[in-house]
Amino acid sequence: MPFNPSPREFPTVQEHRGKFVVLSPFDNDADVPELFRVGHATPEAQALWEFLPAGPFTAEDDLRAWTKTWQATPATLPFTVRLVETGARVGMISIMRIEPRHGVAELGCIWYTPAVQRTPVNTESNFLLLRHLFDDLGYRRVEWKCNAQNTRSRTAALRLGFTFEGIFRQHLIVKGLNRDTAWFSMLDSEWPTRRANLERWLYTPDSPPLSALNGVS
């Protein structure tokens, strides 16, 4: 299949604004205090860290040390997720493993406070970054990876329109435990249909479920 072999640009450090969320380049000093509170306020919130590479944290400074390291990770661009309506910080999402030479990147290290679960927050956050990578920068492939036991993340990937590619067995050791990794991808050839489905679900009243639009049974 013919394609443009030229290297793509590295994703820009910029704000991405939607109808429901604003993705702001992560600011360690400004964002950590509120993110620590909302990410640790309840046992339900702390449980969200189970499949992430670190956390939950016992103190704000521990989260700050980890996010500082994450910011400095090569080929990683983290964002704070804020609500348009209130400005409240409700989570994080990152573009990571960015390979401009190949036009490939991954969306990951994603978490949100329980208060915004089952709302448009996650869908629009991913949509804004997918749109930037595919439409603005011409990337060829965007990946999604998660612990194979993380059924919520696997379900989210399929609902958003990613395609399951398989399990990498004994891929990583995370928090002292084996991790088999489930791999998903979305290609530039698939993006126009996925974009239309995402836009319909996010911005059109009485849309069918996104999983139905993307053919997930």
C-alpha positions in Angstrom: 0.0 0.0 0.0 1.5 3.4 -1.0 2.1 5.8 1.9 4.1 9.0 2.6 7.5 7.8 4.0 8.5 11.2 5.3 8.9 11.6 9.1 5.9 13.1 10.9 6.3 16.0 13.3 6.5 15.4 17.0 3.1 16.3 18.6 3.1 19.9 19.7 3.0 21.0 23.4 -0.4 22.7 23.2 -3.8 22.9 24.7 -6.6 20.8 23.1 -10.1 22.1 23.8 -13.3 20.2 23.2 -16.9 20.7 24.3 -16.5 18.8 27.6 -12.8 18.8 28.4 -9.6 20.8 28.0 -6.3 18.9 27.8 -3.5 21.1 29.1 0.2 20.2 29.0 0.9 18.8 32.4 2.2 21.3 34.9 3.7 19.5 37.9 3.4 22.3 40.4 0.0 23.5 39.4 -1.7 20.2 38.8 -0.5 17.7 41.4 -2.3 19.1 44.5 -5.7 18.7 43.0 -5.0 15.5 41.1 -3.7 14.0 44.3 -6.9 14.9 46.2 -9.3 13.6 43.5 -7.2 10.5 42.8 -7.0 9.4 46.5 -10.1 10.8 48.2 -11.9 7.4 48.4 -11.0 3.7 48.2 -12.8 3.7 44.8 -10.5 6.5 43.6 -7.4 4.7 44.9 -8.4 1.5 43.1 -8.1 3.3 39.8 -4.3 3.0 40.1 -4.3 -0.8 40.2 -3.2 -1.2 36.5 -1.1 2.0 36.2 2.7 1.8 36.4 2.7 3.5 39.9 0.4 4.5 42.7 -1.7 4.9 44.6 0.5 7.2 46.6 0.6 7.9 50.3 1.5 11.6 50.0 1.2 14.4 47.5 5.0 14.6 47.2 5.2 11.0 46.1 2.8 11.7 43.3 4.8 14.8 42.4 8.0 12.8 42.2 6.4 10.2 39.9 4.8 12.8 37.6 8.1 14.7 37.4 9.8 11.4 36.2 6.9 10.7 33.8 7.2 14.2 32.3 10.9 13.6 31.7 10.4 10.2 30.0 11.5 10.4 26.4 8.9 10.5 23.7 6.1 11.2 26.2 3.7 14.1 26.3 1.4 14.1 29.3 -1.8 16.2 29.7 -4.0 17.1 32.6 -7.7 16.7 31.9 -9.9 19.5 33.1 -13.7 20.1 32.7 -14.7 22.9 30.5 -17.6 23.8 32.7 -15.8 24.2 36.0 -12.1 24.0 35.2 -11.8 21.1 37.7 -8.9 18.7 37.2 -10.3 15.2 36.8 -7.4 13.1 35.4 -4.5 12.5 33.1 -3.8 11.2 29.6 -0.6 10.9 27.6 0.7 10.6 24.1 3.6 8.3 24.6 6.1 6.1 22.7 6.1 8.7 20.0 8.0 7.6 16.9 7.7 10.4 14.3 10.0 8.4 11.9 7.3 5.7 11.6 4.3 7.9 12.2 3.3 5.9 15.3 2.3 6.9 18.8 0.4 5.5 21.7 -2.3 6.9 24.0 -1.9 5.7 27.6 -1.3 6.3 31.3 -5.0 7.3 31.4 -7.0 7.7 34.6 -9.9 9.8 35.8 -11.6 10.5 39.1 -14.7 8.3 39.7 -16.9 11.4 39.5 -16.5 11.5 35.7 -16.7 7.8 34.9 -19.4 7.0 32.4 -19.4 10.5 31.1 -18.0 11.9 27.8 -14.7 12.8 29.5 -12.7 9.8 28.4 -14.2 9.6 24.9 -13.5 13.3 24.1 -10.0 13.2 25.7 -9.0 10.4 23.4 -10.9 11.9 20.4 -9.0 15.2 20.7 -5.6 13.5 20.7 -6.5 11.1 18.0 -7.6 14.0 15.9 -4.3 15.8 16.5 -2.2 12.8 15.6 -4.1 11.7 12.5 -5.5 15.0 11.1 -2.9 17.6 12.2 0.2 15.5 12.0 -0.6 12.7 9.6 0.3 9.8 11.8 -0.2 6.3 10.4 -1.0 4.3 13.5 -2.1 5.0 17.1 -1.7 2.3 19.7 -3.5 1.4 23.0 -1.9 -1.1 25.4 -3.0 -2.4 28.8 -2.7 -5.2 31.3 -4.5 -8.1 29.8 -6.5 -8.4 33.0 -7.7 -4.9 32.8 -11.2 -5.6 31.3 -12.3 -2.0 31.7 -9.4 -0.7 29.5 -9.9 -3.4 27.0 -13.6 -2.6 26.7 -12.8 1.1 26.4 -10.3 0.5 23.5 -12.8 -1.5 21.5 -15.6 1.0 22.2 -13.4 3.9 20.9 -12.7 2.0 17.7 -9.3 0.4 18.3 -8.7 -3.1 16.9 -7.5 -5.9 19.2 -4.2 -7.3 17.9 -3.3 -9.9 20.5 -1.6 -10.6 23.8 2.1 -10.2 24.4 2.8 -12.8 27.1 5.1 -12.0 30.0 5.7 -8.6 28.4 6.5 -6.6 31.5 7.0 -6.7 35.3 4.9 -4.0 36.9 4.8 -3.4 40.6 6.6 -6.7 41.1 4.0 -8.7 39.1 3.9 -10.2 35.7 2.0 -8.3 33.1 0.6 -9.9 29.9 -0.1 -6.9 27.6 -3.2 -6.6 25.4 -2.4 -4.6 22.2 -4.8 -2.5 20.2 -4.4 -0.1 17.3 -6.1 2.3 15.0 -4.8 3.1 11.5 -5.1 6.2 9.4 -7.2 4.3 6.9 -9.7 3.6 9.7 -9.7 7.0 11.2 -12.3 8.8 9.0 -15.0 6.3 10.0 -13.9 6.3 13.6 -13.8 10.1 13.7 -17.3 10.3 12.3 -18.6 7.8 14.9 -16.9 9.6 17.7 -18.2 13.0 16.6 -21.7 11.6 16.2 -21.7 10.1 19.7 -20.1 13.1 21.4 -22.0 15.9 19.6 -25.2 14.6 18.2 -28.3 14.3 20.4 -29.8 10.8 20.6 -26.8 9.1 19.0 -26.7 5.3 19.2 -24.1 3.9 21.6 -20.6 4.3 20.4 -19.9 0.6 20.8 -22.8 0.0 18.3 -21.4 2.6 15.9 -18.0 0.9 16.0 -19.5 -2.6 15.6 -18.7 -3.9 19.1 -21.1 -6.5 20.2 
